[in-house]
Structure formats: structure tokens, C-alpha cells
Amino acid sequence: MDQIQNRPQIVVAGAGFGGMEAVRALARAPVDITIIDQHNHHTFQPLLYQVATAALSSPDIAWPIRSILRHQENARVVMAEVTGIDIAERIVRAGPIEVAYDFLVLATGATHSYFGHDEWAEAAPGLKSVDDALEIRRRILLAFEHAEIADNPAKRQRLLTFVIVGGGPTGVEMAGAIAEIAQHTLRSDFRRIDPGAARIVLVEAGPRILPTFPERLSAYAQQSLERMGVEVKTDSLVTDCRKDGVVLKNGGIDSETIIWAAGVKASPAAQWIGAKTDRAGRIKVGPHLEVPGHPEIFAVGDTAVLADPDAPQIPGIAPAAKQMGKYVGRLIAARAAGREMPKPFTYRHFLDLATVGRKSAVVRRGRLQLTGYLGWWFWGIAHIYFLIGVRNRFVVALNWFWSYVTFQRGARVIAER
């Protein structure tokens, strides 16, 4: 028992992609790990929009952390919200408990950024968690239900107008999915309204959607959305979000369903340890993803940014978080075993992809660029591959096949808040 107590104590804050990879990389190390998260599940965030648009149910993309780690004997799970860290005493405070650490991995992710207008959150929810997805799904489906019984034409039109703010992959995917719901899934379900007449508007402040993609793929995505009936408004900065619509620098749109996909900011992890940050609140880390001045503390995923301005920056995507988490786990394992530390972290970028509705996607892998049906298949296979567990891969593939054949979305239950 004394030998176990003397083993290095590792605390991982956050059970996202980065945190889970760090824990797995330490599976065979002579350490004890405590992973802390305010939720009891790990979420496959790239498919949250499919829960929000009723294509998948939440258990298809979210799995209990305890179940994932049930065979890893050196790991324990604590469901609690981290509220502070005592770096002098090396203690993590999470609700009513305190957990001591020898090494700390901050993998607390990011949340929505409303660029100084947090009051917009009530009118325009973002998409970062299962709860967010269920709330957005509730609002989308209720909009059609309320439109069915609305007698005022202006009210009905406002209910049937959906605004997505932000032209990155999440915004593009949401816009395409809502268009499919309106034009196919709900087409025969209502008697007083025509769901296909719904107005879907994608608003982007910059000159083009998917700005991190090559211009050719960005243009293809916009053309695909427009063929689906989506209005794409670029160079349209949002200046206000209200319950009855958005105000743009060049006009406004009346809508009761607004979805925020425009920006993110890091969790308050930097405040807990007094670390330097960038404008998005991400902790500036050294070449080994360590917090400067605290070699026992690491930050990964959306919580971290390389302090060296000349170093290639790491995008805030799932593969990057996984690579960072695995690297830190292996580094800690090496230090705990007295082995030589690995070389500084180097991110390897494999691909960019986004789906644009049914049978259409854009994919970039190095010089390879795919669009249309072939890109859609590539997108689907890539996402199924990265899901956890054979059962989940099978269920998601089956649901997608059923949706493709029947145009139906099975997860259309409207849940209460």
C-alpha cells in the first residue's frame, strides 16, 4: 500500500479529446491518475451538430467516462467541476473535494465567445456540449411546431427563419443539416405550413465561409449550400442578437432561432494558475506543452497555445488535441520512469473536412482535395473511424444509412429544458 501511495499522482482536468488521450498514454505507467470532469461522459464533439439536427441521439456520440476507462486500473474518475488550483500546495479543488498532484494536465477545453457580448447567449446558443445540442434541437423543432399554429404571417415567417452565425465548419454543417430537415425530413409532416419554405441564413463576418480551407473548396461549399436553398451572407458582421432576430452592420434578419457558431474562448484554467494567455484566454505553453515556470503543469487542446510566436500554431480541432494529450501522457510516463524526455511537441496536420449536407462535403489532405459525393464518403468514413467502440461505429453507420435511404431523422423528440 505504501508503494502505491508513493507513486506519482497525476491529475487530468477535463475528459475531452486531449484529456482522454493523456490518460490512455499513461495506462502502463507506474502512476495513479485522477481524471476530473463536470460531466460523466466523453463527447465526440465533431458530431454534436448531428444531435442538434436530430440525425443522431446523444448516446451515439457520448459515452460514460467510467465505462471507457473501466479496464485501466491506474485511473479513477471524479465527476466534479474544477473551481481552483493551489499551485504552491499542488492541489486541485473540485467542488467539495481536493486532489493532490505531482503532475497536472489542464485539458478543460473551450466555450462560446460572444466577443464581449455574453448577453447574446440566451438568444443565440452555441454548440459545445450535449446539453447545447439538445437545446438547439428543441428550438429548431419547436419553431416548426409553433409556426404550424401561428395565425400571424409575420410571426410565422419569423419562426420559419433560422440564422446561423459563423461560417466555419460547424456553421456550414448546421446550415446544411437544417436545410435537409426543412426540405426533406419534415416535408409531409405538417398541414398548415410548408417546412420547405423555411429560410436558412448563414452569416459570416469575413469575406468567405470556411476561411481556413483553400478558396476553391470554400467556393464549392457556398455553391452547395446555395443549391440547397441556404442564403450565405459574407462580410456581414453581427452587431446584436435578440430573441426576435439579429442585427447586422448592413441590415437585420427577423428570426426566433439563432445558432452561434462564430467564436470560442478558452476555459478559465489560466486564471486558476495565474498563467499568461493569448487573446482567446489560452495558456501560453513551452515546447513540451508545459506551463512556463511550472514544469509539473501541462496544458493541451483548446486550453493551450504555443508561446513561441514563430512556431507553427496548433489548430483548435480534435486531432490536434488528441496528439497533444498523447504527447503529454508519454512525457509524464517517461519522467515518472526516469527515462529521457521526448523531443519538443510537433503537430502533424492530416486533413481538413466539412460536410455540406446530403451527399456533399469538402476535404483537404495535403495536396489532395475532394468535393461532392466522394468527399462525403471520405468525411463519413473518417468520423466513424474515430468513434469509440465497435457498437457506436455500427449504430452511427446504420443511422446514417437509414437517414440516407429514407430522408428521415429518428431523434426528433422535443425534450423539456
FENSULFEN-V563118 format. One record per pair of residues at least 4 apart in sequence whose C-alpha atoms are under 7 Angstrom apart, sorted by the first residue. I is the first residue (numbers start at 1). J is the second residue. If there is no record, write none. Layout:
i:j
I:J
I:J
This chain:
i:j
1:5
2:6
3:7
7:30
7:31
7:32
8:31
8:32
8:102
8:336
9:31
9:32
9:33
9:101
9:102
9:103
10:31
10:32
10:33
10:34
10:101
10:102
10:103
10:104
11:33
11:34
11:35
11:101
11:103
11:104
11:105
12:19
12:34
12:35
12:36
12:104
12:105
12:106
12:107
13:19
13:35
13:36
13:37
13:105
13:106
13:107
13:108
14:19
14:35
14:36
14:37
14:106
14:107
14:108
15:19
15:20
15:35
15:37
15:42
16:20
16:42
16:43
16:107
17:21
17:318
17:321
17:322
18:22
18:107
18:300
18:301
18:321
18:322
18:324
18:325
19:23
19:107
19:325
20:24
21:25
21:322
21:325
21:326
22:26
22:325
22:326
22:328
22:329
23:27
23:329
25:326
25:329
25:330
26:329
26:330
26:333
27:72
27:74
29:333
31:74
32:74
32:75
33:74
33:75
33:76
34:75
34:76
34:77
34:78
35:76
35:77
35:78
36:77
36:78
36:79
36:80
37:78
37:79
37:80
37:81
38:79
38:80
38:81
39:79
40:64
40:65
40:79
41:62
41:63
41:64
41:65
42:62
42:63
42:64
42:65
43:61
43:62
43:63
44:61
44:62
45:128
47:61
48:52
48:130
48:133
49:53
49:133
49:174
50:54
50:55
50:56
51:55
51:56
51:57
51:58
51:133
51:134
52:133
52:134
52:136
52:137
53:137
53:177
53:178
54:137
54:409
54:410
54:411
54:412
55:409
55:410
55:411
56:60
56:411
57:411
58:62
58:130
59:63
60:392
60:396
64:68
65:69
66:70
66:77
80:94
80:95
81:94
81:95
82:93
82:94
82:95
83:93
83:94
83:95
84:92
84:93
84:272
85:91
85:92
85:93
85:272
85:273
86:90
86:91
86:92
87:91
87:273
90:100
90:101
91:98
91:99
91:100
91:101
92:98
92:99
92:100
93:97
93:98
93:99
94:98
102:296
103:296
103:297
104:296
104:297
104:298
105:297
105:298
105:299
106:298
106:299
106:300
107:299
107:300
107:301
107:303
108:267
108:303
109:266
109:267
109:301
109:302
109:303
110:264
110:265
110:266
110:267
110:302
110:303
111:128
111:264
111:265
111:266
111:267
112:126
112:263
112:264
112:265
113:263
113:264
113:265
114:118
114:120
114:263
120:124
120:241
120:242
121:125
123:241
123:242
123:243
123:258
124:241
124:258
124:259
124:260
125:259
125:260
126:132
126:259
126:260
126:261
127:132
127:133
128:132
129:133
130:134
131:135
132:136
133:137
134:138
135:139
136:140
137:141
138:142
138:414
138:415
139:143
139:257
140:144
140:257
141:145
141:414
142:146
143:147
143:159
143:160
144:148
144:159
144:160
146:150
147:156
147:159
147:160
148:192
148:193
150:155
150:156
152:156
153:157
154:158
155:159
156:160
157:161
158:254
158:255
158:256
159:255
159:256
160:198
160:199
161:198
161:199
161:200
161:255
162:199
162:200
162:201
162:255
162:257
162:258
163:200
163:201
163:202
163:255
163:257
163:258
163:259
164:171
164:175
164:201
164:202
164:203
164:258
164:259
164:260
164:261
165:171
165:202
165:203
165:204
165:259
165:260
165:261
165:262
166:171
166:203
166:204
166:260
166:261
166:262
167:171
167:172
167:202
167:203
167:204
167:209
167:210
168:172
168:209
168:210
169:173
169:210
169:354
170:174
170:261
171:175
171:261
172:176
172:356
173:177
173:354
173:355
173:356
173:357
174:178
175:179
175:200
175:202
175:230
176:180
176:225
176:356
176:357
177:181
177:357
178:182
179:183
179:200
179:228
179:230
180:184
180:185
180:357
181:185
181:186
182:186
182:187
182:195
182:196
182:198
183:187
183:195
183:196
184:407
185:407
185:408
185:409
186:195
187:194
187:195
187:196
200:230
200:231
201:230
201:231
201:232
202:231
202:232
202:233
203:232
203:233
203:234
203:236
204:209
204:233
204:234
204:235
204:236
204:237
205:234
205:235
205:236
205:237
206:234
206:235
207:234
207:235
208:218
208:234
209:218
210:218
213:217
213:218
214:218
215:219
216:220
217:221
217:362
218:222
219:223
220:224
221:225
221:356
221:362
222:226
222:232
223:227
224:228
224:356
225:229
225:230
225:356
226:230
226:231
236:248
236:249
236:250
237:248
237:249
238:246
238:247
238:248
238:249
239:247
239:248
239:249
240:246
240:247
241:245
241:246
241:247
242:246
243:256
244:254
244:255
244:256
245:253
245:254
245:255
245:256
246:252
246:253
246:254
247:251
247:252
247:253
248:252
265:280
265:281
266:280
266:281
266:282
266:302
266:303
267:303
268:272
269:273
270:274
270:275
270:277
270:283
271:275
275:283
276:283
276:284
277:281
277:282
277:283
277:284
278:282
278:283
278:284
282:302
282:303
282:304
282:305
283:303
283:304
283:305
284:291
284:304
284:305
284:306
284:307
285:289
285:290
285:291
285:292
285:299
285:304
285:305
285:306
285:307
286:290
286:291
286:292
286:306
286:307
287:344
287:345
288:344
288:345
289:298
289:299
289:300
290:294
290:295
290:297
290:298
290:299
291:295
291:297
291:298
291:299
299:303
299:304
300:304
300:321
300:324
300:325
301:316
301:320
301:321
301:324
302:316
306:313
314:320
314:347
315:320
316:320
317:321
318:322
319:323
320:324
320:347
321:325
322:326
323:327
324:328
325:329
326:330
327:331
327:345
328:332
329:333
330:334
331:335
331:341
331:342
332:336
333:337
334:338
334:339
334:340
334:341
335:339
335:341
350:365
351:364
351:365
351:366
352:363
352:364
352:365
353:362
353:363
353:364
353:379
354:361
354:362
354:363
355:360
355:361
355:362
355:376
355:379
356:360
356:361
359:372
359:373
359:376
360:371
360:372
360:373
360:375
360:376
361:371
361:372
361:375
361:376
361:379
362:370
362:371
362:372
362:375
363:369
363:370
363:371
363:375
364:368
364:369
364:370
365:369
370:374
370:375
371:375
372:376
373:377
374:378
375:379
376:380
377:381
378:382
379:383
380:384
381:385
382:386
383:387
384:393
387:392
387:393
388:392
389:393
390:394
391:395
392:396
393:397
394:398
395:399
396:400
397:401
398:402
399:403
400:404
401:405
402:406
403:407
403:408
403:409
